[in-house]
Amino acid sequence: KFHVPRLVFVNKMDRVGANFDSVVEDVRKTLAAYPIPIQEPIGAEDTFQGAYDLIEQKRITFSGSEEDPPEITDPTDEDMEIIGPAREQLIERVGEVDDVMAELFLTGSPVDAPTLRAAVRRVTLARKAVPVMCGSALRNRGVQPLLDAVIDFLPAPTEVPAITGQN
């Protein structure tokens, strides 16, 4: 209705009944949006530890303290078994709505993080897709990556046309 690019943050991943994939499907059905998960949760409910950044291919974990920044590390081989297929699916889903990414996907070319980030930004600004992230805001888990995503994927105030008023 307002033609505003948006992000989705799946909150309360540390609560009983948390299901990231179910929420992504609900975004597609209920909101009639095209969700593209840019994170994959590490655990759920009481085992929620953080998320995998599918664009940078990093592991983001959160300590017990709410004030501590997230710990960003390189993934292990076990982590790459989860990140690899999820990142391929991300590239494919972005490619379905972005011609540049579709060409890279179809030719089998490797996609680096800046190229993928730029493609996610293009489809978000064009309102063709909605990036999906996860965390637990009450415990400050996932908030910093969410704020980084706002900067990376949403328009700056200078990129938005002026508001027109009505008399």
VMD Tcl script that builds the backbone (N, CA, C; Angstrom):
set m [mol new atoms 501]
animate dup $m
set s [atomselect $m all]
$s set {name element resname resid chain x y z} {
  {N N LYS 1 A 0.823 -1.196 0.000}
  {CA C LYS 1 A 0.000 0.000 0.000}
  {C C LYS 1 A 0.866 1.258 0.000}
  {N N PHE 2 A 1.923 1.280 0.816}
  {CA C PHE 2 A 2.755 2.472 0.924}
  {C C PHE 2 A 4.004 2.395 0.051}
  {N N HIS 3 A 4.222 1.271 -0.609}
  {CA C HIS 3 A 5.368 1.076 -1.498}
  {C C HIS 3 A 6.686 1.313 -0.773}
  {N N VAL 4 A 6.844 0.666 0.370}
  {CA C VAL 4 A 8.032 0.819 1.192}
  {C C VAL 4 A 8.802 -0.500 1.203}
  {N N PRO 5 A 10.108 -0.481 0.894}
  {CA C PRO 5 A 10.905 -1.703 1.032}
  {C C PRO 5 A 10.925 -2.132 2.495}
  {N N ARG 6 A 11.032 -3.424 2.738}
  {CA C ARG 6 A 10.959 -3.900 4.118}
  {C C ARG 6 A 11.836 -5.124 4.342}
  {N N LEU 7 A 12.099 -5.396 5.614}
  {CA C LEU 7 A 12.812 -6.573 6.089}
  {C C LEU 7 A 11.890 -7.324 7.038}
  {N N VAL 8 A 12.160 -8.599 7.226}
  {CA C VAL 8 A 11.421 -9.378 8.217}
  {C C VAL 8 A 12.420 -9.886 9.245}
  {N N PHE 9 A 12.089 -9.686 10.512}
  {CA C PHE 9 A 12.900 -10.197 11.619}
  {C C PHE 9 A 12.042 -11.187 12.392}
  {N N VAL 10 A 12.419 -12.452 12.361}
  {CA C VAL 10 A 11.695 -13.486 13.105}
  {C C VAL 10 A 12.209 -13.430 14.541}
  {N N ASN 11 A 11.375 -12.917 15.419}
  {CA C ASN 11 A 11.746 -12.688 16.810}
  {C C ASN 11 A 11.410 -13.905 17.670}
  {N N LYS 12 A 11.913 -13.908 18.872}
  {CA C LYS 12 A 11.630 -14.928 19.886}
  {C C LYS 12 A 12.034 -16.331 19.441}
  {N N MET 13 A 13.174 -16.429 18.787}
  {CA C MET 13 A 13.669 -17.741 18.354}
  {C C MET 13 A 14.083 -18.611 19.535}
  {N N ASP 14 A 14.211 -18.020 20.720}
  {CA C ASP 14 A 14.597 -18.783 21.906}
  {C C ASP 14 A 13.385 -19.268 22.709}
  {N N ARG 15 A 12.189 -19.055 22.207}
  {CA C ARG 15 A 10.968 -19.456 22.918}
  {C C ARG 15 A 10.453 -20.807 22.430}
  {N N VAL 16 A 9.666 -21.455 23.243}
  {CA C VAL 16 A 9.069 -22.732 22.887}
  {C C VAL 16 A 8.154 -22.541 21.675}
  {N N GLY 17 A 8.279 -23.414 20.701}
  {CA C GLY 17 A 7.453 -23.351 19.501}
  {C C GLY 17 A 8.066 -22.535 18.376}
  {N N ALA 18 A 9.288 -22.031 18.564}
  {CA C ALA 18 A 9.935 -21.225 17.523}
  {C C ALA 18 A 10.226 -22.102 16.306}
  {N N ASN 19 A 9.785 -21.641 15.127}
  {CA C ASN 19 A 10.006 -22.389 13.891}
  {C C ASN 19 A 10.250 -21.396 12.765}
  {N N PHE 20 A 11.512 -21.193 12.418}
  {CA C PHE 20 A 11.918 -20.211 11.415}
  {C C PHE 20 A 11.299 -20.520 10.056}
  {N N ASP 21 A 11.371 -21.779 9.625}
  {CA C ASP 21 A 10.858 -22.147 8.304}
  {C C ASP 21 A 9.353 -21.938 8.193}
  {N N SER 22 A 8.644 -22.194 9.267}
  {CA C SER 22 A 7.201 -21.987 9.278}
  {C C SER 22 A 6.855 -20.503 9.123}
  {N N VAL 23 A 7.616 -19.645 9.777}
  {CA C VAL 23 A 7.366 -18.206 9.676}
  {C C VAL 23 A 7.669 -17.710 8.265}
  {N N VAL 24 A 8.742 -18.220 7.662}
  {CA C VAL 24 A 9.074 -17.836 6.290}
  {C C VAL 24 A 7.933 -18.226 5.354}
  {N N GLU 25 A 7.375 -19.393 5.537}
  {CA C GLU 25 A 6.246 -19.833 4.714}
  {C C GLU 25 A 5.009 -18.975 4.979}
  {N N ASP 26 A 4.786 -18.587 6.238}
  {CA C ASP 26 A 3.659 -17.714 6.570}
  {C C ASP 26 A 3.815 -16.332 5.938}
  {N N VAL 27 A 5.041 -15.843 5.849}
  {CA C VAL 27 A 5.287 -14.552 5.196}
  {C C VAL 27 A 4.855 -14.647 3.736}
  {N N ARG 28 A 5.182 -15.755 3.104}
  {CA C ARG 28 A 4.808 -15.948 1.701}
  {C C ARG 28 A 3.291 -16.031 1.547}
  {N N LYS 29 A 2.646 -16.825 2.388}
  {CA C LYS 29 A 1.198 -17.040 2.252}
  {C C LYS 29 A 0.384 -15.844 2.743}
  {N N THR 30 A 0.617 -15.429 3.969}
  {CA C THR 30 A -0.222 -14.422 4.605}
  {C C THR 30 A 0.049 -13.011 4.097}
  {N N LEU 31 A 1.304 -12.659 3.960}
  {CA C LEU 31 A 1.650 -11.296 3.556}
  {C C LEU 31 A 1.803 -11.144 2.045}
  {N N ALA 32 A 1.681 -12.238 1.310}
  {CA C ALA 32 A 1.842 -12.230 -0.151}
  {C C ALA 32 A 3.165 -11.591 -0.550}
  {N N ALA 33 A 4.203 -11.891 0.209}
  {CA C ALA 33 A 5.542 -11.377 -0.069}
  {C C ALA 33 A 6.410 -12.518 -0.573}
  {N N TYR 34 A 7.568 -12.186 -1.103}
  {CA C TYR 34 A 8.517 -13.176 -1.587}
  {C C TYR 34 A 9.703 -13.192 -0.622}
  {N N PRO 35 A 9.666 -14.070 0.402}
  {CA C PRO 35 A 10.723 -14.061 1.413}
  {C C PRO 35 A 12.008 -14.722 0.903}
  {N N ILE 36 A 13.139 -14.113 1.234}
  {CA C ILE 36 A 14.449 -14.707 0.936}
  {C C ILE 36 A 15.258 -14.712 2.240}
  {N N PRO 37 A 15.335 -15.854 2.911}
  {CA C PRO 37 A 16.113 -15.918 4.152}
  {C C PRO 37 A 17.591 -15.647 3.878}
  {N N ILE 38 A 18.134 -14.643 4.562}
  {CA C ILE 38 A 19.553 -14.338 4.426}
  {C C ILE 38 A 20.329 -14.848 5.643}
  {N N GLN 39 A 19.613 -15.474 6.565}
  {CA C GLN 39 A 20.218 -16.127 7.718}
  {C C GLN 39 A 19.564 -17.483 7.894}
  {N N GLU 40 A 20.283 -18.371 8.530}
  {CA C GLU 40 A 19.754 -19.682 8.905}
  {C C GLU 40 A 20.006 -19.812 10.406}
  {N N PRO 41 A 18.983 -20.093 11.222}
  {CA C PRO 41 A 19.185 -20.137 12.671}
  {C C PRO 41 A 20.077 -21.309 13.095}
  {N N ILE 42 A 20.824 -21.088 14.171}
  {CA C ILE 42 A 21.600 -22.151 14.802}
  {C C ILE 42 A 20.798 -22.584 16.014}
  {N N GLY 43 A 20.065 -23.650 15.867}
  {CA C GLY 43 A 19.208 -24.137 16.942}
  {C C GLY 43 A 17.881 -23.401 16.958}
  {N N ALA 44 A 17.030 -23.811 17.872}
  {CA C ALA 44 A 15.725 -23.173 18.071}
  {C C ALA 44 A 15.295 -23.442 19.507}
  {N N GLU 45 A 14.372 -22.655 19.951}
  {CA C GLU 45 A 13.856 -22.747 21.315}
  {C C GLU 45 A 15.003 -22.607 22.312}
  {N N ASP 46 A 15.148 -23.548 23.256}
  {CA C ASP 46 A 16.182 -23.398 24.288}
  {C C ASP 46 A 17.594 -23.674 23.765}
  {N N THR 47 A 17.736 -24.189 22.540}
  {CA C THR 47 A 19.067 -24.432 21.969}
  {C C THR 47 A 19.491 -23.343 20.988}
  {N N PHE 48 A 18.714 -22.245 20.892}
  {CA C PHE 48 A 19.054 -21.172 19.969}
  {C C PHE 48 A 20.343 -20.494 20.418}
  {N N GLN 49 A 21.357 -20.502 19.527}
  {CA C GLN 49 A 22.662 -19.921 19.847}
  {C C GLN 49 A 23.004 -18.728 18.978}
  {N N GLY 50 A 22.410 -18.654 17.777}
  {CA C GLY 50 A 22.761 -17.590 16.849}
  {C C GLY 50 A 22.237 -17.909 15.466}
  {N N ALA 51 A 22.966 -17.430 14.452}
  {CA C ALA 51 A 22.522 -17.636 13.076}
  {C C ALA 51 A 23.729 -17.710 12.152}
  {N N TYR 52 A 23.523 -18.364 11.030}
  {CA C TYR 52 A 24.531 -18.384 9.976}
  {C C TYR 52 A 24.210 -17.244 9.017}
  {N N ASP 53 A 25.199 -16.419 8.719}
  {CA C ASP 53 A 25.052 -15.359 7.728}
  {C C ASP 53 A 25.312 -15.996 6.369}
  {N N LEU 54 A 24.271 -16.134 5.567}
  {CA C LEU 54 A 24.385 -16.821 4.288}
  {C C LEU 54 A 25.096 -15.975 3.234}
  {N N ILE 55 A 25.105 -14.679 3.393}
  {CA C ILE 55 A 25.771 -13.816 2.412}
  {C C ILE 55 A 27.280 -13.855 2.629}
  {N N GLU 56 A 27.714 -13.627 3.856}
  {CA C GLU 56 A 29.144 -13.614 4.176}
  {C C GLU 56 A 29.699 -14.999 4.475}
  {N N GLN 57 A 28.819 -15.980 4.655}
  {CA C GLN 57 A 29.195 -17.343 5.034}
  {C C GLN 57 A 29.973 -17.323 6.357}
  {N N LYS 58 A 29.345 -16.737 7.365}
  {CA C LYS 58 A 29.937 -16.629 8.701}
  {C C LYS 58 A 28.976 -17.212 9.723}
  {N N ARG 59 A 29.526 -17.548 10.871}
  {CA C ARG 59 A 28.738 -18.039 12.005}
  {C C ARG 59 A 28.635 -16.898 13.011}
  {N N ILE 60 A 27.409 -16.507 13.354}
  {CA C ILE 60 A 27.181 -15.441 14.320}
  {C C ILE 60 A 26.575 -16.077 15.562}
  {N N THR 61 A 27.306 -16.033 16.667}
  {CA C THR 61 A 26.797 -16.609 17.915}
  {C C THR 61 A 26.706 -15.508 18.962}
  {N N PHE 62 A 25.815 -15.723 19.907}
  {CA C PHE 62 A 25.547 -14.732 20.941}
  {C C PHE 62 A 25.883 -15.335 22.294}
  {N N SER 63 A 26.578 -14.555 23.117}
  {CA C SER 63 A 26.953 -15.022 24.451}
  {C C SER 63 A 25.761 -14.877 25.388}
  {N N GLY 64 A 25.955 -15.235 26.636}
  {CA C GLY 64 A 24.868 -15.150 27.596}
  {C C GLY 64 A 24.506 -13.732 27.987}
  {N N SER 65 A 25.457 -12.798 27.897}
  {CA C SER 65 A 25.202 -11.434 28.331}
  {C C SER 65 A 24.557 -10.621 27.212}
  {N N GLU 66 A 23.590 -9.787 27.580}
  {CA C GLU 66 A 22.870 -8.982 26.595}
  {C C GLU 66 A 23.726 -7.844 26.044}
  {N N GLU 67 A 24.702 -7.388 26.811}
  {CA C GLU 67 A 25.529 -6.259 26.385}
  {C C GLU 67 A 26.669 -6.658 25.458}
  {N N ASP 68 A 27.044 -7.928 25.462}
  {CA C ASP 68 A 28.175 -8.377 24.647}
  {C C ASP 68 A 27.826 -8.370 23.167}
  {N N PRO 69 A 28.773 -7.953 22.324}
  {CA C PRO 69 A 28.515 -7.988 20.878}
  {C C PRO 69 A 28.489 -9.429 20.373}
  {N N PRO 70 A 27.879 -9.652 19.218}
  {CA C PRO 70 A 27.864 -11.013 18.678}
  {C C PRO 70 A 29.272 -11.450 18.288}
  {N N GLU 71 A 29.524 -12.746 18.421}
  {CA C GLU 71 A 30.816 -13.306 18.037}
  {C C GLU 71 A 30.697 -13.827 16.608}
  {N N ILE 72 A 31.458 -13.236 15.686}
  {CA C ILE 72 A 31.414 -13.620 14.276}
  {C C ILE 72 A 32.668 -14.415 13.969}
  {N N THR 73 A 32.481 -15.681 13.559}
  {CA C THR 73 A 33.609 -16.575 13.294}
  {C C THR 73 A 33.431 -17.263 11.953}
  {N N ASP 74 A 34.513 -17.844 11.480}
  {CA C ASP 74 A 34.432 -18.662 10.272}
  {C C ASP 74 A 33.735 -19.969 10.615}
  {N N PRO 75 A 32.925 -20.479 9.701}
  {CA C PRO 75 A 32.201 -21.718 9.983}
  {C C PRO 75 A 33.105 -22.943 9.910}
  {N N THR 76 A 32.721 -23.965 10.635}
  {CA C THR 76 A 33.420 -25.249 10.578}
  {C C THR 76 A 32.909 -26.024 9.365}
  {N N ASP 77 A 33.512 -27.162 9.099}
  {CA C ASP 77 A 33.051 -28.011 7.996}
  {C C ASP 77 A 31.622 -28.475 8.233}
  {N N GLU 78 A 31.285 -28.738 9.489}
  {CA C GLU 78 A 29.921 -29.146 9.838}
  {C C GLU 78 A 28.934 -28.013 9.559}
  {N N ASP 79 A 29.348 -26.773 9.866}
  {CA C ASP 79 A 28.512 -25.608 9.593}
  {C C ASP 79 A 28.307 -25.426 8.090}
  {N N MET 80 A 29.351 -25.688 7.303}
  {CA C MET 80 A 29.266 -25.502 5.856}
  {C C MET 80 A 28.270 -26.469 5.216}
  {N N GLU 81 A 27.997 -27.603 5.866}
  {CA C GLU 81 A 26.985 -28.522 5.364}
  {C C GLU 81 A 25.596 -27.906 5.431}
  {N N ILE 82 A 25.408 -26.970 6.340}
  {CA C ILE 82 A 24.139 -26.248 6.452}
  {C C ILE 82 A 24.180 -24.986 5.593}
  {N N ILE 83 A 25.284 -24.238 5.672}
  {CA C ILE 83 A 25.400 -22.966 4.955}
  {C C ILE 83 A 25.387 -23.170 3.444}
  {N N GLY 84 A 26.107 -24.172 2.944}
  {CA C GLY 84 A 26.232 -24.391 1.503}
  {C C GLY 84 A 24.900 -24.506 0.781}
  {N N PRO 85 A 24.054 -25.485 1.151}
  {CA C PRO 85 A 22.749 -25.610 0.478}
  {C C PRO 85 A 21.833 -24.412 0.706}
  {N N ALA 86 A 21.873 -23.832 1.910}
  {CA C ALA 86 A 21.012 -22.683 2.193}
  {C C ALA 86 A 21.440 -21.474 1.363}
  {N N ARG 87 A 22.747 -21.300 1.163}
  {CA C ARG 87 A 23.244 -20.180 0.349}
  {C C ARG 87 A 22.889 -20.403 -1.122}
  {N N GLU 88 A 22.988 -21.630 -1.584}
  {CA C GLU 88 A 22.590 -21.935 -2.962}
  {C C GLU 88 A 21.116 -21.614 -3.178}
  {N N GLN 89 A 20.294 -21.957 -2.201}
  {CA C GLN 89 A 18.867 -21.661 -2.293}
  {C C GLN 89 A 18.641 -20.144 -2.290}
  {N N LEU 90 A 19.408 -19.408 -1.476}
  {CA C LEU 90 A 19.316 -17.947 -1.453}
  {C C LEU 90 A 19.653 -17.376 -2.824}
  {N N ILE 91 A 20.745 -17.844 -3.422}
  {CA C ILE 91 A 21.159 -17.355 -4.739}
  {C C ILE 91 A 20.088 -17.671 -5.782}
  {N N GLU 92 A 19.526 -18.876 -5.707}
  {CA C GLU 92 A 18.473 -19.267 -6.656}
  {C C GLU 92 A 17.232 -18.397 -6.493}
  {N N ARG 93 A 16.825 -18.157 -5.236}
  {CA C ARG 93 A 15.623 -17.345 -4.989}
  {C C ARG 93 A 15.821 -15.899 -5.422}
  {N N VAL 94 A 17.012 -15.346 -5.183}
  {CA C VAL 94 A 17.292 -13.985 -5.644}
  {C C VAL 94 A 17.324 -13.969 -7.172}
  {N N GLY 95 A 17.877 -15.020 -7.760}
  {CA C GLY 95 A 17.941 -15.120 -9.213}
  {C C GLY 95 A 16.577 -15.180 -9.878}
  {N N GLU 96 A 15.573 -15.642 -9.163}
  {CA C GLU 96 A 14.221 -15.708 -9.727}
  {C C GLU 96 A 13.625 -14.320 -9.940}
  {N N VAL 97 A 14.135 -13.313 -9.224}
  {CA C VAL 97 A 13.591 -11.956 -9.356}
  {C C VAL 97 A 14.635 -10.926 -9.785}
  {N N ASP 98 A 15.886 -11.367 -10.029}
  {CA C ASP 98 A 16.955 -10.456 -10.432}
  {C C ASP 98 A 17.717 -11.071 -11.610}
  {N N ASP 99 A 17.756 -10.356 -12.729}
  {CA C ASP 99 A 18.366 -10.889 -13.945}
  {C C ASP 99 A 19.868 -11.119 -13.817}
  {N N VAL 100 A 20.572 -10.221 -13.155}
  {CA C VAL 100 A 22.024 -10.363 -13.002}
  {C C VAL 100 A 22.356 -11.628 -12.213}
  {N N MET 101 A 21.650 -11.834 -11.121}
  {CA C MET 101 A 21.888 -13.022 -10.299}
  {C C MET 101 A 21.435 -14.284 -11.020}
  {N N ALA 102 A 20.367 -14.184 -11.808}
  {CA C ALA 102 A 19.901 -15.337 -12.567}
  {C C ALA 102 A 20.960 -15.799 -13.559}
  {N N GLU 103 A 21.608 -14.853 -14.208}
  {CA C GLU 103 A 22.661 -15.206 -15.167}
  {C C GLU 103 A 23.827 -15.895 -14.462}
  {N N LEU 104 A 24.231 -15.373 -13.305}
  {CA C LEU 104 A 25.318 -15.995 -12.544}
  {C C LEU 104 A 24.935 -17.393 -12.085}
  {N N PHE 105 A 23.691 -17.548 -11.637}
  {CA C PHE 105 A 23.226 -18.848 -11.153}
  {C C PHE 105 A 23.174 -19.865 -12.291}
  {N N LEU 106 A 22.640 -19.461 -13.431}
  {CA C LEU 106 A 22.491 -20.390 -14.552}
  {C C LEU 106 A 23.821 -20.793 -15.169}
  {N N THR 107 A 24.807 -19.895 -15.142}
  {CA C THR 107 A 26.119 -20.242 -15.690}
  {C C THR 107 A 26.973 -20.989 -14.682}
  {N N GLY 108 A 26.522 -21.074 -13.437}
  {CA C GLY 108 A 27.279 -21.780 -12.405}
  {C C GLY 108 A 28.470 -20.996 -11.898}
  {N N SER 109 A 28.490 -19.698 -12.148}
  {CA C SER 109 A 29.591 -18.848 -11.692}
  {C C SER 109 A 29.541 -18.694 -10.174}
  {N N PRO 110 A 30.693 -18.649 -9.529}
  {CA C PRO 110 A 30.682 -18.412 -8.085}
  {C C PRO 110 A 30.211 -16.992 -7.790}
  {N N VAL 111 A 29.471 -16.854 -6.710}
  {CA C VAL 111 A 28.923 -15.553 -6.333}
  {C C VAL 111 A 29.598 -15.114 -5.042}
  {N N ASP 112 A 30.303 -13.971 -5.101}
  {CA C ASP 112 A 30.962 -13.472 -3.902}
  {C C ASP 112 A 29.979 -12.649 -3.069}
  {N N ALA 113 A 30.365 -12.345 -1.835}
  {CA C ALA 113 A 29.475 -11.650 -0.904}
  {C C ALA 113 A 29.038 -10.272 -1.384}
  {N N PRO 114 A 29.935 -9.412 -1.917}
  {CA C PRO 114 A 29.463 -8.096 -2.377}
  {C C PRO 114 A 28.451 -8.180 -3.516}
  {N N THR 115 A 28.634 -9.127 -4.420}
  {CA C THR 115 A 27.688 -9.294 -5.530}
  {C C THR 115 A 26.325 -9.735 -5.017}
  {N N LEU 116 A 26.321 -10.700 -4.088}
  {CA C LEU 116 A 25.064 -11.182 -3.527}
  {C C LEU 116 A 24.381 -10.103 -2.700}
  {N N ARG 117 A 25.160 -9.352 -1.919}
  {CA C ARG 117 A 24.591 -8.265 -1.111}
  {C C ARG 117 A 23.953 -7.210 -2.012}
  {N N ALA 118 A 24.622 -6.867 -3.114}
  {CA C ALA 118 A 24.076 -5.868 -4.044}
  {C C ALA 118 A 22.786 -6.373 -4.681}
  {N N ALA 119 A 22.735 -7.671 -5.007}
  {CA C ALA 119 A 21.527 -8.234 -5.608}
  {C C ALA 119 A 20.370 -8.232 -4.612}
  {N N VAL 120 A 20.643 -8.592 -3.364}
  {CA C VAL 120 A 19.589 -8.576 -2.334}
  {C C VAL 120 A 19.097 -7.144 -2.139}
  {N N ARG 121 A 20.000 -6.186 -2.157}
  {CA C ARG 121 A 19.595 -4.775 -2.034}
  {C C ARG 121 A 18.714 -4.360 -3.205}
  {N N ARG 122 A 19.090 -4.745 -4.427}
  {CA C ARG 122 A 18.289 -4.373 -5.611}
  {C C ARG 122 A 16.870 -4.921 -5.520}
  {N N VAL 123 A 16.736 -6.197 -5.168}
  {CA C VAL 123 A 15.393 -6.791 -5.129}
  {C C VAL 123 A 14.585 -6.259 -3.948}
  {N N THR 124 A 15.268 -5.872 -2.861}
  {CA C THR 124 A 14.563 -5.290 -1.714}
  {C C THR 124 A 14.054 -3.901 -2.054}
  {N N LEU 125 A 14.907 -3.075 -2.670}
  {CA C LEU 125 A 14.497 -1.720 -3.031}
  {C C LEU 125 A 13.407 -1.730 -4.097}
  {N N ALA 126 A 13.434 -2.729 -4.984}
  {CA C ALA 126 A 12.402 -2.846 -6.022}
  {C C ALA 126 A 11.141 -3.508 -5.473}
  {N N ARG 127 A 11.170 -3.897 -4.209}
  {CA C ARG 127 A 10.046 -4.553 -3.525}
  {C C ARG 127 A 9.646 -5.863 -4.203}
  {N N LYS 128 A 10.611 -6.554 -4.774}
  {CA C LYS 128 A 10.370 -7.855 -5.386}
  {C C LYS 128 A 10.567 -8.976 -4.368}
  {N N ALA 129 A 11.296 -8.699 -3.290}
  {CA C ALA 129 A 11.580 -9.716 -2.279}
  {C C ALA 129 A 11.767 -9.056 -0.923}
  {N N VAL 130 A 11.684 -9.893 0.115}
  {CA C VAL 130 A 11.825 -9.423 1.493}
  {C C VAL 130 A 12.885 -10.279 2.186}
  {N N PRO 131 A 14.038 -9.700 2.548}
  {CA C PRO 131 A 15.039 -10.464 3.299}
  {C C PRO 131 A 14.498 -10.856 4.672}
  {N N VAL 132 A 14.812 -12.082 5.105}
  {CA C VAL 132 A 14.323 -12.590 6.383}
  {C C VAL 132 A 15.515 -12.932 7.272}
  {N N MET 133 A 15.455 -12.453 8.524}
  {CA C MET 133 A 16.498 -12.691 9.515}
  {C C MET 133 A 15.855 -13.240 10.777}
  {N N CYS 134 A 16.675 -13.644 11.752}
  {CA C CYS 134 A 16.106 -14.213 12.975}
  {C C CYS 134 A 16.907 -13.787 14.196}
  {N N GLY 135 A 16.284 -13.935 15.362}
  {CA C GLY 135 A 16.955 -13.609 16.614}
  {C C GLY 135 A 15.987 -13.558 17.774}
  {N N SER 136 A 16.439 -12.926 18.828}
  {CA C SER 136 A 15.634 -12.761 20.031}
  {C C SER 136 A 15.920 -11.359 20.566}
  {N N ALA 137 A 15.059 -10.414 20.252}
  {CA C ALA 137 A 15.311 -9.007 20.561}
  {C C ALA 137 A 15.389 -8.743 22.066}
  {N N LEU 138 A 14.608 -9.448 22.862}
  {CA C LEU 138 A 14.605 -9.223 24.302}
  {C C LEU 138 A 15.990 -9.458 24.903}
  {N N ARG 139 A 16.680 -10.456 24.414}
  {CA C ARG 139 A 18.022 -10.782 24.907}
  {C C ARG 139 A 19.120 -10.190 24.021}
  {N N ASN 140 A 18.737 -9.280 23.112}
  {CA C ASN 140 A 19.678 -8.593 22.226}
  {C C ASN 140 A 20.439 -9.574 21.333}
  {N N ARG 141 A 19.782 -10.614 20.892}
  {CA C ARG 141 A 20.403 -11.613 20.020}
  {C C ARG 141 A 19.861 -11.410 18.612}
  {N N GLY 142 A 20.737 -11.002 17.723}
  {CA C GLY 142 A 20.337 -10.785 16.343}
  {C C GLY 142 A 19.994 -9.344 16.027}
  {N N VAL 143 A 20.031 -8.470 17.014}
  {CA C VAL 143 A 19.669 -7.073 16.788}
  {C C VAL 143 A 20.761 -6.351 15.995}
  {N N GLN 144 A 22.029 -6.597 16.340}
  {CA C GLN 144 A 23.111 -5.928 15.626}
  {C C GLN 144 A 23.139 -6.322 14.146}
  {N N PRO 145 A 23.034 -7.624 13.799}
  {CA C PRO 145 A 22.948 -7.981 12.372}
  {C C PRO 145 A 21.715 -7.379 11.691}
  {N N LEU 146 A 20.611 -7.234 12.432}
  {CA C LEU 146 A 19.412 -6.613 11.877}
  {C C LEU 146 A 19.683 -5.149 11.537}
  {N N LEU 147 A 20.337 -4.425 12.427}
  {CA C LEU 147 A 20.662 -3.027 12.169}
  {C C LEU 147 A 21.624 -2.901 10.983}
  {N N ASP 148 A 22.565 -3.827 10.879}
  {CA C ASP 148 A 23.465 -3.837 9.725}
  {C C ASP 148 A 22.687 -4.080 8.438}
  {N N ALA 149 A 21.678 -4.938 8.492}
  {CA C ALA 149 A 20.859 -5.223 7.309}
  {C C ALA 149 A 20.028 -4.005 6.913}
  {N N VAL 150 A 19.563 -3.245 7.883}
  {CA C VAL 150 A 18.822 -2.011 7.585}
  {C C VAL 150 A 19.715 -1.069 6.777}
  {N N ILE 151 A 20.964 -0.956 7.185}
  {CA C ILE 151 A 21.907 -0.099 6.473}
  {C C ILE 151 A 22.211 -0.660 5.091}
  {N N ASP 152 A 22.416 -1.972 5.004}
  {CA C ASP 152 A 22.811 -2.602 3.742}
  {C C ASP 152 A 21.694 -2.684 2.711}
  {N N PHE 153 A 20.450 -2.930 3.142}
  {CA C PHE 153 A 19.398 -3.287 2.199}
  {C C PHE 153 A 18.273 -2.269 2.040}
  {N N LEU 154 A 18.067 -1.410 3.010}
  {CA C LEU 154 A 16.968 -0.451 2.922}
  {C C LEU 154 A 17.486 0.896 2.418}
  {N N PRO 155 A 16.614 1.706 1.823}
  {CA C PRO 155 A 17.072 2.978 1.248}
  {C C PRO 155 A 17.436 4.000 2.323}
  {N N ALA 156 A 18.426 4.800 1.995}
  {CA C ALA 156 A 18.794 5.929 2.857}
  {C C ALA 156 A 17.748 7.028 2.659}
  {N N PRO 157 A 17.603 7.930 3.606}
  {CA C PRO 157 A 16.619 9.012 3.449}
  {C C PRO 157 A 16.828 9.826 2.172}
  {N N THR 158 A 18.065 9.935 1.720}
  {CA C THR 158 A 18.335 10.704 0.496}
  {C C THR 158 A 17.918 9.951 -0.765}
  {N N GLU 159 A 17.641 8.650 -0.657}
  {CA C GLU 159 A 17.245 7.846 -1.804}
  {C C GLU 159 A 15.732 7.731 -1.956}
  {N N VAL 160 A 14.998 8.339 -1.063}
  {CA C VAL 160 A 13.538 8.253 -1.076}
  {C C VAL 160 A 12.979 9.581 -1.571}
  {N N PRO 161 A 11.996 9.542 -2.476}
  {CA C PRO 161 A 11.416 10.810 -2.945}
  {C C PRO 161 A 10.696 11.532 -1.813}
  {N N ALA 162 A 10.544 12.829 -2.002}
  {CA C ALA 162 A 9.870 13.651 -0.992}
  {C C ALA 162 A 8.401 13.238 -0.895}
  {N N ILE 163 A 7.855 13.398 0.281}
  {CA C ILE 163 A 6.456 13.056 0.527}
  {C C ILE 163 A 5.578 14.168 -0.038}
  {N N THR 164 A 4.533 13.772 -0.745}
  {CA C THR 164 A 3.604 14.761 -1.276}
  {C C THR 164 A 2.416 14.858 -0.332}
  {N N GLY 165 A 2.029 16.058 -0.032}
  {CA C GLY 165 A 0.914 16.271 0.881}
  {C C GLY 165 A -0.388 16.426 0.140}
  {N N GLN 166 A -1.469 16.390 0.886}
  {CA C GLN 166 A -2.806 16.582 0.328}
  {C C GLN 166 A -3.478 17.710 1.073}
  {N N ASN 167 A -4.265 18.480 0.339}
  {CA C ASN 167 A -4.991 19.578 0.985}
  {C C ASN 167 A -6.362 19.051 1.384}
}
mol reanalyze $m
mol bondsrecalc $m
mol representation Tube
mol addrep $m
